Amino acid sequence: MGWALGPEVDLVEASLAGGGWLVSAVGRGDRRCPDCAEQSSSRHSWHYRRLQDLPLQGTSVAVKLRLGRWRCRNRRCGRQTFVEQLPAIAARLARRTHRVAELVRLFGHSTGGRPAERLMKRLAIPASNDTILRHLKRHVAKNHVGAALRVVGIDDWSWRKGSTCGSIMIDLEQRQVVDVLADRSAQGTAEWLEQHPEIEIVSRDRCGLYAQGARRGAPHARQVADRFHLLQNLRQTIEQQLSRAQRPIACSVPRSAGSDVTTSPPVTRGRSVDLEVAEHCQLAREGRRALRLDMFDRVKALQTAGESLRAIVHKTGFNWRTVAKWARQDALPERNVMAPKPTTPTAFQDHLARRWAEGCTTGRHLLPEIKRLGYTGSLSHLQRLLSKWRHAEPTTTTPTPAASEVPASTAPIIPPNVAAALCMKPRGLLTALQADKVDRLKIASTEFATMRQLAMRFRSILRNGDIGKFDGWLRDAHDASIYGIRRFVRTLRQDLAAVKNAITEPWSNGQAEGQINRLKTLKRAMYGRAGVELLRARMLPFQPSSEHAV
């Protein structure tokens, strides 16, 4: 038959029964009492045990194992009888051999419950998804022993976005998950760090809870702020500072064809209908702005009166995200305006307006011209824009607008989020169009030029690890008299030791961010069954059982 379970098991017979092999065998196990460890030679009876084993030629195998039940002759022992055990074959009370149980845990760790159930059924080792997950969680809870940690990364992940968060601990030297916690709190972080006194470095984001927990749980460890999060915080600060302006930055300097422009069509002779539409749109925008300003004033009035965010949401009925955002701002920010993309003809409106003024009003003639300028959209999209211009023309007048009557004041409006991203990007990484935007932004706003200079210096300090220039940067940033930058400097000084360690130490939380992406994939694949115990079992590295190695 070619079947063998081990030297302690003697094969008696094998037969096909119920679509699988039934193997009868006799075991010669340990005869020592499990309580007093005294050897016994007095047989009481026989005990039969059924175990699931590896399949044979695609057919399931069940082992009917006969074991001896022995009497304990030790009068001081409370146990009278016991069944001999085969620890090298199967665990006590187990229904599977070690080599099958190892496969059950491996499939559960790699694929989850239901996929593992389908795979194991196909391999003739049937097991339910509940059994697979139960074996995996029990094994991890019982046998997981983490190695000594020296450098740990801590980051948070969300059970439900905006609701509750958990924490993940990463061994940055081994690049492995060492634990998953169900909450994000200073107390939980401190308690976990106290269990690992060997930790020397704690890498974290700018979360104050982790900073407090690290100070309480590992006061001797050096904290390192993540460089990526430092740059992200600076970008967000620049975006908020640009949003504080009365309107988005409009660059009125000359621009090349294909740059961002507004979506209004060119104004030509006799276009009274188009002017009326433009005036109507302007009035609608002003009305919406006035309504949002009234809502903003209500929120700020309640906040000044000492109301909590929850109470403000309850009294106003506004969305809690909007209330939380407005509570952090001193003035109502302008709505972000999306810059035209190469797929829309409005991105090439200057060229189209000039050619329209010259008398070229046919879409098929204009399409090749803007294609050469970078247009990636379709002819029908271009025709829709030209149709609006054409229908706005008086029926008695030939649509031949003069170039001098095309408004030259239509400047591209760059939203704060785009301007902040460009402010943080080095010149060598900018495309030609992005470099043109940056130059126009620097001319249009001295505040943007100052913030870009400070951002490039800060990026260089983090990249080159030049700690000697950091104090000078803090002074210059504070003396720049820009509210957002000053606030950013103030937060850096509150966490100055961790920020300086971020400049001098090579560690970062990049590995933690990657592991969080993996955790989110597992959490979403397991739907509502993804409790913290199961997430921990699947996130931790798979550890083969000490009894048997597959």
Secondary structure as a PSIPRED ss2 file (coil, helix, strand):
# PSIPRED VFORMAT (PSIPRED V4.0)

   1 M C   1.000  0.000  0.000
   2 G C   1.000  0.000  0.000
   3 W C   1.000  0.000  0.000
   4 A C   1.000  0.000  0.000
   5 L C   1.000  0.000  0.000
   6 G C   1.000  0.000  0.000
   7 P C   1.000  0.000  0.000
   8 E C   1.000  0.000  0.000
   9 V E   0.000  0.000  1.000
  10 D E   0.000  0.000  1.000
  11 L E   0.000  0.000  1.000
  12 V E   0.000  0.000  1.000
  13 E E   0.000  0.000  1.000
  14 A E   0.000  0.000  1.000
  15 S E   0.000  0.000  1.000
  16 L E   0.000  0.000  1.000
  17 A E   0.000  0.000  1.000
  18 G C   1.000  0.000  0.000
  19 G C   1.000  0.000  0.000
  20 G E   0.000  0.000  1.000
  21 W E   0.000  0.000  1.000
  22 L E   0.000  0.000  1.000
  23 V E   0.000  0.000  1.000
  24 S E   0.000  0.000  1.000
  25 A E   0.000  0.000  1.000
  26 V E   0.000  0.000  1.000
  27 G E   0.000  0.000  1.000
  28 R C   1.000  0.000  0.000
  29 G C   1.000  0.000  0.000
  30 D E   0.000  0.000  1.000
  31 R C   1.000  0.000  0.000
  32 R E   0.000  0.000  1.000
  33 C C   1.000  0.000  0.000
  34 P C   1.000  0.000  0.000
  35 D C   1.000  0.000  0.000
  36 C C   1.000  0.000  0.000
  37 A C   1.000  0.000  0.000
  38 E C   1.000  0.000  0.000
  39 Q E   0.000  0.000  1.000
  40 S C   1.000  0.000  0.000
  41 S C   1.000  0.000  0.000
  42 S C   1.000  0.000  0.000
  43 R E   0.000  0.000  1.000
  44 H E   0.000  0.000  1.000
  45 S E   0.000  0.000  1.000
  46 W E   0.000  0.000  1.000
  47 H E   0.000  0.000  1.000
  48 Y E   0.000  0.000  1.000
  49 R E   0.000  0.000  1.000
  50 R E   0.000  0.000  1.000
  51 L E   0.000  0.000  1.000
  52 Q E   0.000  0.000  1.000
  53 D E   0.000  0.000  1.000
  54 L E   0.000  0.000  1.000
  55 P E   0.000  0.000  1.000
  56 L E   0.000  0.000  1.000
  57 Q C   1.000  0.000  0.000
  58 G C   1.000  0.000  0.000
  59 T E   0.000  0.000  1.000
  60 S E   0.000  0.000  1.000
  61 V E   0.000  0.000  1.000
  62 A E   0.000  0.000  1.000
  63 V E   0.000  0.000  1.000
  64 K E   0.000  0.000  1.000
  65 L E   0.000  0.000  1.000
  66 R E   0.000  0.000  1.000
  67 L E   0.000  0.000  1.000
  68 G E   0.000  0.000  1.000
  69 R E   0.000  0.000  1.000
  70 W E   0.000  0.000  1.000
  71 R E   0.000  0.000  1.000
  72 C C   1.000  0.000  0.000
  73 R C   1.000  0.000  0.000
  74 N C   1.000  0.000  0.000
  75 R C   1.000  0.000  0.000
  76 R C   1.000  0.000  0.000
  77 C C   1.000  0.000  0.000
  78 G C   1.000  0.000  0.000
  79 R C   1.000  0.000  0.000
  80 Q C   1.000  0.000  0.000
  81 T E   0.000  0.000  1.000
  82 F E   0.000  0.000  1.000
  83 V E   0.000  0.000  1.000
  84 E C   1.000  0.000  0.000
  85 Q E   0.000  0.000  1.000
  86 L C   1.000  0.000  0.000
  87 P C   1.000  0.000  0.000
  88 A C   1.000  0.000  0.000
  89 I C   1.000  0.000  0.000
  90 A C   1.000  0.000  0.000
  91 A C   1.000  0.000  0.000
  92 R C   1.000  0.000  0.000
  93 L C   1.000  0.000  0.000
  94 A C   1.000  0.000  0.000
  95 R C   1.000  0.000  0.000
  96 R E   0.000  0.000  1.000
  97 T C   1.000  0.000  0.000
  98 H H   0.000  1.000  0.000
  99 R H   0.000  1.000  0.000
 100 V H   0.000  1.000  0.000
 101 A H   0.000  1.000  0.000
 102 E H   0.000  1.000  0.000
 103 L H   0.000  1.000  0.000
 104 V H   0.000  1.000  0.000
 105 R H   0.000  1.000  0.000
 106 L H   0.000  1.000  0.000
 107 F H   0.000  1.000  0.000
 108 G H   0.000  1.000  0.000
 109 H H   0.000  1.000  0.000
 110 S H   0.000  1.000  0.000
 111 T H   0.000  1.000  0.000
 112 G C   1.000  0.000  0.000
 113 G H   0.000  1.000  0.000
 114 R H   0.000  1.000  0.000
 115 P H   0.000  1.000  0.000
 116 A H   0.000  1.000  0.000
 117 E H   0.000  1.000  0.000
 118 R H   0.000  1.000  0.000
 119 L H   0.000  1.000  0.000
 120 M H   0.000  1.000  0.000
 121 K H   0.000  1.000  0.000
 122 R H   0.000  1.000  0.000
 123 L C   1.000  0.000  0.000
 124 A C   1.000  0.000  0.000
 125 I C   1.000  0.000  0.000
 126 P C   1.000  0.000  0.000
 127 A C   1.000  0.000  0.000
 128 S C   1.000  0.000  0.000
 129 N H   0.000  1.000  0.000
 130 D H   0.000  1.000  0.000
 131 T H   0.000  1.000  0.000
 132 I H   0.000  1.000  0.000
 133 L H   0.000  1.000  0.000
 134 R H   0.000  1.000  0.000
 135 H H   0.000  1.000  0.000
 136 L H   0.000  1.000  0.000
 137 K H   0.000  1.000  0.000
 138 R H   0.000  1.000  0.000
 139 H H   0.000  1.000  0.000
 140 V H   0.000  1.000  0.000
 141 A H   0.000  1.000  0.000
 142 K H   0.000  1.000  0.000
 143 N H   0.000  1.000  0.000
 144 H C   1.000  0.000  0.000
 145 V C   1.000  0.000  0.000
 146 G C   1.000  0.000  0.000
 147 A C   1.000  0.000  0.000
 148 A C   1.000  0.000  0.000
 149 L C   1.000  0.000  0.000
 150 R C   1.000  0.000  0.000
 151 V E   0.000  0.000  1.000
 152 V E   0.000  0.000  1.000
 153 G E   0.000  0.000  1.000
 154 I E   0.000  0.000  1.000
 155 D E   0.000  0.000  1.000
 156 D E   0.000  0.000  1.000
 157 W E   0.000  0.000  1.000
 158 S E   0.000  0.000  1.000
 159 W E   0.000  0.000  1.000
 160 R E   0.000  0.000  1.000
 161 K C   1.000  0.000  0.000
 162 G C   1.000  0.000  0.000
 163 S C   1.000  0.000  0.000
 164 T E   0.000  0.000  1.000
 165 C E   0.000  0.000  1.000
 166 G E   0.000  0.000  1.000
 167 S E   0.000  0.000  1.000
 168 I E   0.000  0.000  1.000
 169 M E   0.000  0.000  1.000
 170 I E   0.000  0.000  1.000
 171 D E   0.000  0.000  1.000
 172 L C   1.000  0.000  0.000
 173 E C   1.000  0.000  0.000
 174 Q C   1.000  0.000  0.000
 175 R C   1.000  0.000  0.000
 176 Q E   0.000  0.000  1.000
 177 V E   0.000  0.000  1.000
 178 V E   0.000  0.000  1.000
 179 D E   0.000  0.000  1.000
 180 V E   0.000  0.000  1.000
 181 L E   0.000  0.000  1.000
 182 A C   1.000  0.000  0.000
 183 D C   1.000  0.000  0.000
 184 R C   1.000  0.000  0.000
 185 S C   1.000  0.000  0.000
 186 A H   0.000  1.000  0.000
 187 Q H   0.000  1.000  0.000
 188 G H   0.000  1.000  0.000
 189 T H   0.000  1.000  0.000
 190 A H   0.000  1.000  0.000
 191 E H   0.000  1.000  0.000
 192 W H   0.000  1.000  0.000
 193 L H   0.000  1.000  0.000
 194 E H   0.000  1.000  0.000
 195 Q C   1.000  0.000  0.000
 196 H C   1.000  0.000  0.000
 197 P C   1.000  0.000  0.000
 198 E C   1.000  0.000  0.000
 199 I C   1.000  0.000  0.000
 200 E C   1.000  0.000  0.000
 201 I E   0.000  0.000  1.000
 202 V E   0.000  0.000  1.000
 203 S E   0.000  0.000  1.000
 204 R E   0.000  0.000  1.000
 205 D C   1.000  0.000  0.000
 206 R C   1.000  0.000  0.000
 207 C C   1.000  0.000  0.000
 208 G H   0.000  1.000  0.000
 209 L H   0.000  1.000  0.000
 210 Y H   0.000  1.000  0.000
 211 A H   0.000  1.000  0.000
 212 Q H   0.000  1.000  0.000
 213 G H   0.000  1.000  0.000
 214 A H   0.000  1.000  0.000
 215 R H   0.000  1.000  0.000
 216 R H   0.000  1.000  0.000
 217 G H   0.000  1.000  0.000
 218 A C   1.000  0.000  0.000
 219 P C   1.000  0.000  0.000
 220 H C   1.000  0.000  0.000
 221 A C   1.000  0.000  0.000
 222 R E   0.000  0.000  1.000
 223 Q E   0.000  0.000  1.000
 224 V E   0.000  0.000  1.000
 225 A E   0.000  0.000  1.000
 226 D C   1.000  0.000  0.000
 227 R H   0.000  1.000  0.000
 228 F H   0.000  1.000  0.000
 229 H H   0.000  1.000  0.000
 230 L H   0.000  1.000  0.000
 231 L H   0.000  1.000  0.000
 232 Q H   0.000  1.000  0.000
 233 N H   0.000  1.000  0.000
 234 L H   0.000  1.000  0.000
 235 R H   0.000  1.000  0.000
 236 Q H   0.000  1.000  0.000
 237 T H   0.000  1.000  0.000
 238 I H   0.000  1.000  0.000
 239 E H   0.000  1.000  0.000
 240 Q H   0.000  1.000  0.000
 241 Q H   0.000  1.000  0.000
 242 L H   0.000  1.000  0.000
 243 S H   0.000  1.000  0.000
 244 R C   1.000  0.000  0.000
 245 A C   1.000  0.000  0.000
 246 Q C   1.000  0.000  0.000
 247 R C   1.000  0.000  0.000
 248 P C   1.000  0.000  0.000
 249 I E   0.000  0.000  1.000
 250 A E   0.000  0.000  1.000
 251 C C   1.000  0.000  0.000
 252 S C   1.000  0.000  0.000
 253 V C   1.000  0.000  0.000
 254 P C   1.000  0.000  0.000
 255 R C   1.000  0.000  0.000
 256 S C   1.000  0.000  0.000
 257 A C   1.000  0.000  0.000
 258 G C   1.000  0.000  0.000
 259 S C   1.000  0.000  0.000
 260 D C   1.000  0.000  0.000
 261 V C   1.000  0.000  0.000
 262 T C   1.000  0.000  0.000
 263 T C   1.000  0.000  0.000
 264 S C   1.000  0.000  0.000
 265 P C   1.000  0.000  0.000
 266 P C   1.000  0.000  0.000
 267 V C   1.000  0.000  0.000
 268 T C   1.000  0.000  0.000
 269 R C   1.000  0.000  0.000
 270 G C   1.000  0.000  0.000
 271 R C   1.000  0.000  0.000
 272 S H   0.000  1.000  0.000
 273 V H   0.000  1.000  0.000
 274 D H   0.000  1.000  0.000
 275 L H   0.000  1.000  0.000
 276 E H   0.000  1.000  0.000
 277 V H   0.000  1.000  0.000
 278 A H   0.000  1.000  0.000
 279 E H   0.000  1.000  0.000
 280 H H   0.000  1.000  0.000
 281 C H   0.000  1.000  0.000
 282 Q H   0.000  1.000  0.000
 283 L H   0.000  1.000  0.000
 284 A H   0.000  1.000  0.000
 285 R H   0.000  1.000  0.000
 286 E H   0.000  1.000  0.000
 287 G H   0.000  1.000  0.000
 288 R H   0.000  1.000  0.000
 289 R H   0.000  1.000  0.000
 290 A H   0.000  1.000  0.000
 291 L H   0.000  1.000  0.000
 292 R H   0.000  1.000  0.000
 293 L H   0.000  1.000  0.000
 294 D H   0.000  1.000  0.000
 295 M H   0.000  1.000  0.000
 296 F H   0.000  1.000  0.000
 297 D H   0.000  1.000  0.000
 298 R H   0.000  1.000  0.000
 299 V H   0.000  1.000  0.000
 300 K H   0.000  1.000  0.000
 301 A H   0.000  1.000  0.000
 302 L H   0.000  1.000  0.000
 303 Q H   0.000  1.000  0.000
 304 T H   0.000  1.000  0.000
 305 A C   1.000  0.000  0.000
 306 G C   1.000  0.000  0.000
 307 E C   1.000  0.000  0.000
 308 S C   1.000  0.000  0.000
 309 L H   0.000  1.000  0.000
 310 R H   0.000  1.000  0.000
 311 A H   0.000  1.000  0.000
 312 I H   0.000  1.000  0.000
 313 V H   0.000  1.000  0.000
 314 H H   0.000  1.000  0.000
 315 K H   0.000  1.000  0.000
 316 T H   0.000  1.000  0.000
 317 G C   1.000  0.000  0.000
 318 F C   1.000  0.000  0.000
 319 N C   1.000  0.000  0.000
 320 W H   0.000  1.000  0.000
 321 R H   0.000  1.000  0.000
 322 T H   0.000  1.000  0.000
 323 V H   0.000  1.000  0.000
 324 A H   0.000  1.000  0.000
 325 K H   0.000  1.000  0.000
 326 W H   0.000  1.000  0.000
 327 A H   0.000  1.000  0.000
 328 R C   1.000  0.000  0.000
 329 Q C   1.000  0.000  0.000
 330 D C   1.000  0.000  0.000
 331 A C   1.000  0.000  0.000
 332 L C   1.000  0.000  0.000
 333 P C   1.000  0.000  0.000
 334 E C   1.000  0.000  0.000
 335 R C   1.000  0.000  0.000
 336 N C   1.000  0.000  0.000
 337 V C   1.000  0.000  0.000
 338 M C   1.000  0.000  0.000
 339 A C   1.000  0.000  0.000
 340 P C   1.000  0.000  0.000
 341 K C   1.000  0.000  0.000
 342 P C   1.000  0.000  0.000
 343 T C   1.000  0.000  0.000
 344 T C   1.000  0.000  0.000
 345 P H   0.000  1.000  0.000
 346 T H   0.000  1.000  0.000
 347 A H   0.000  1.000  0.000
 348 F H   0.000  1.000  0.000
 349 Q H   0.000  1.000  0.000
 350 D H   0.000  1.000  0.000
 351 H H   0.000  1.000  0.000
 352 L H   0.000  1.000  0.000
 353 A H   0.000  1.000  0.000
 354 R H   0.000  1.000  0.000
 355 R H   0.000  1.000  0.000
 356 W H   0.000  1.000  0.000
 357 A H   0.000  1.000  0.000
 358 E C   1.000  0.000  0.000
 359 G C   1.000  0.000  0.000
 360 C C   1.000  0.000  0.000
 361 T C   1.000  0.000  0.000
 362 T C   1.000  0.000  0.000
 363 G H   0.000  1.000  0.000
 364 R H   0.000  1.000  0.000
 365 H H   0.000  1.000  0.000
 366 L H   0.000  1.000  0.000
 367 L H   0.000  1.000  0.000
 368 P H   0.000  1.000  0.000
 369 E H   0.000  1.000  0.000
 370 I H   0.000  1.000  0.000
 371 K H   0.000  1.000  0.000
 372 R H   0.000  1.000  0.000
 373 L C   1.000  0.000  0.000
 374 G C   1.000  0.000  0.000
 375 Y C   1.000  0.000  0.000
 376 T C   1.000  0.000  0.000
 377 G C   1.000  0.000  0.000
 378 S C   1.000  0.000  0.000
 379 L H   0.000  1.000  0.000
 380 S H   0.000  1.000  0.000
 381 H H   0.000  1.000  0.000
 382 L H   0.000  1.000  0.000
 383 Q H   0.000  1.000  0.000
 384 R H   0.000  1.000  0.000
 385 L H   0.000  1.000  0.000
 386 L H   0.000  1.000  0.000
 387 S H   0.000  1.000  0.000
 388 K H   0.000  1.000  0.000
 389 W H   0.000  1.000  0.000
 390 R H   0.000  1.000  0.000
 391 H H   0.000  1.000  0.000
 392 A C   1.000  0.000  0.000
 393 E C   1.000  0.000  0.000
 394 P C   1.000  0.000  0.000
 395 T C   1.000  0.000  0.000
 396 T C   1.000  0.000  0.000
 397 T C   1.000  0.000  0.000
 398 T C   1.000  0.000  0.000
 399 P C   1.000  0.000  0.000
 400 T C   1.000  0.000  0.000
 401 P C   1.000  0.000  0.000
 402 A C   1.000  0.000  0.000
 403 A H   0.000  1.000  0.000
 404 S H   0.000  1.000  0.000
 405 E H   0.000  1.000  0.000
 406 V C   1.000  0.000  0.000
 407 P C   1.000  0.000  0.000
 408 A C   1.000  0.000  0.000
 409 S C   1.000  0.000  0.000
 410 T C   1.000  0.000  0.000
 411 A C   1.000  0.000  0.000
 412 P C   1.000  0.000  0.000
 413 I E   0.000  0.000  1.000
 414 I E   0.000  0.000  1.000
 415 P C   1.000  0.000  0.000
 416 P H   0.000  1.000  0.000
 417 N H   0.000  1.000  0.000
 418 V H   0.000  1.000  0.000
 419 A H   0.000  1.000  0.000
 420 A H   0.000  1.000  0.000
 421 A H   0.000  1.000  0.000
 422 L H   0.000  1.000  0.000
 423 C H   0.000  1.000  0.000
 424 M H   0.000  1.000  0.000
 425 K C   1.000  0.000  0.000
 426 P C   1.000  0.000  0.000
 427 R H   0.000  1.000  0.000
 428 G H   0.000  1.000  0.000
 429 L H   0.000  1.000  0.000
 430 L C   1.000  0.000  0.000
 431 T C   1.000  0.000  0.000
 432 A H   0.000  1.000  0.000
 433 L H   0.000  1.000  0.000
 434 Q H   0.000  1.000  0.000
 435 A H   0.000  1.000  0.000
 436 D H   0.000  1.000  0.000
 437 K H   0.000  1.000  0.000
 438 V H   0.000  1.000  0.000
 439 D H   0.000  1.000  0.000
 440 R H   0.000  1.000  0.000
 441 L H   0.000  1.000  0.000
 442 K H   0.000  1.000  0.000
 443 I H   0.000  1.000  0.000
 444 A H   0.000  1.000  0.000
 445 S C   1.000  0.000  0.000
 446 T H   0.000  1.000  0.000
 447 E H   0.000  1.000  0.000
 448 F H   0.000  1.000  0.000
 449 A H   0.000  1.000  0.000
 450 T H   0.000  1.000  0.000
 451 M H   0.000  1.000  0.000
 452 R H   0.000  1.000  0.000
 453 Q H   0.000  1.000  0.000
 454 L H   0.000  1.000  0.000
 455 A H   0.000  1.000  0.000
 456 M H   0.000  1.000  0.000
 457 R H   0.000  1.000  0.000
 458 F H   0.000  1.000  0.000
 459 R H   0.000  1.000  0.000
 460 S H   0.000  1.000  0.000
 461 I H   0.000  1.000  0.000
 462 L H   0.000  1.000  0.000
 463 R H   0.000  1.000  0.000
 464 N H   0.000  1.000  0.000
 465 G C   1.000  0.000  0.000
 466 D C   1.000  0.000  0.000
 467 I H   0.000  1.000  0.000
 468 G H   0.000  1.000  0.000
 469 K H   0.000  1.000  0.000
 470 F H   0.000  1.000  0.000
 471 D H   0.000  1.000  0.000
 472 G H   0.000  1.000  0.000
 473 W H   0.000  1.000  0.000
 474 L H   0.000  1.000  0.000
 475 R H   0.000  1.000  0.000
 476 D H   0.000  1.000  0.000
 477 A H   0.000  1.000  0.000
 478 H H   0.000  1.000  0.000
 479 D H   0.000  1.000  0.000
 480 A C   1.000  0.000  0.000
 481 S C   1.000  0.000  0.000
 482 I C   1.000  0.000  0.000
 483 Y H   0.000  1.000  0.000
 484 G H   0.000  1.000  0.000
 485 I H   0.000  1.000  0.000
 486 R H   0.000  1.000  0.000
 487 R H   0.000  1.000  0.000
 488 F H   0.000  1.000  0.000
 489 V H   0.000  1.000  0.000
 490 R H   0.000  1.000  0.000
 491 T H   0.000  1.000  0.000
 492 L H   0.000  1.000  0.000
 493 R H   0.000  1.000  0.000
 494 Q H   0.000  1.000  0.000
 495 D C   1.000  0.000  0.000
 496 L H   0.000  1.000  0.000
 497 A H   0.000  1.000  0.000
 498 A H   0.000  1.000  0.000
 499 V H   0.000  1.000  0.000
 500 K H   0.000  1.000  0.000
 501 N H   0.000  1.000  0.000
 502 A H   0.000  1.000  0.000
 503 I H   0.000  1.000  0.000
 504 T H   0.000  1.000  0.000
 505 E C   1.000  0.000  0.000
 506 P C   1.000  0.000  0.000
 507 W C   1.000  0.000  0.000
 508 S C   1.000  0.000  0.000
 509 N C   1.000  0.000  0.000
 510 G H   0.000  1.000  0.000
 511 Q H   0.000  1.000  0.000
 512 A H   0.000  1.000  0.000
 513 E H   0.000  1.000  0.000
 514 G H   0.000  1.000  0.000
 515 Q H   0.000  1.000  0.000
 516 I H   0.000  1.000  0.000
 517 N H   0.000  1.000  0.000
 518 R H   0.000  1.000  0.000
 519 L H   0.000  1.000  0.000
 520 K H   0.000  1.000  0.000
 521 T H   0.000  1.000  0.000
 522 L H   0.000  1.000  0.000
 523 K H   0.000  1.000  0.000
 524 R H   0.000  1.000  0.000
 525 A H   0.000  1.000  0.000
 526 M C   1.000  0.000  0.000
 527 Y H   0.000  1.000  0.000
 528 G H   0.000  1.000  0.000
 529 R H   0.000  1.000  0.000
 530 A C   1.000  0.000  0.000
 531 G C   1.000  0.000  0.000
 532 V H   0.000  1.000  0.000
 533 E H   0.000  1.000  0.000
 534 L H   0.000  1.000  0.000
 535 L H   0.000  1.000  0.000
 536 R H   0.000  1.000  0.000
 537 A H   0.000  1.000  0.000
 538 R H   0.000  1.000  0.000
 539 M H   0.000  1.000  0.000
 540 L C   1.000  0.000  0.000
 541 P C   1.000  0.000  0.000
 542 F C   1.000  0.000  0.000
 543 Q C   1.000  0.000  0.000
 544 P C   1.000  0.000  0.000
 545 S C   1.000  0.000  0.000
 546 S C   1.000  0.000  0.000
 547 E C   1.000  0.000  0.000
 548 H C   1.000  0.000  0.000
 549 A C   1.000  0.000  0.000
 550 V C   1.000  0.000  0.000
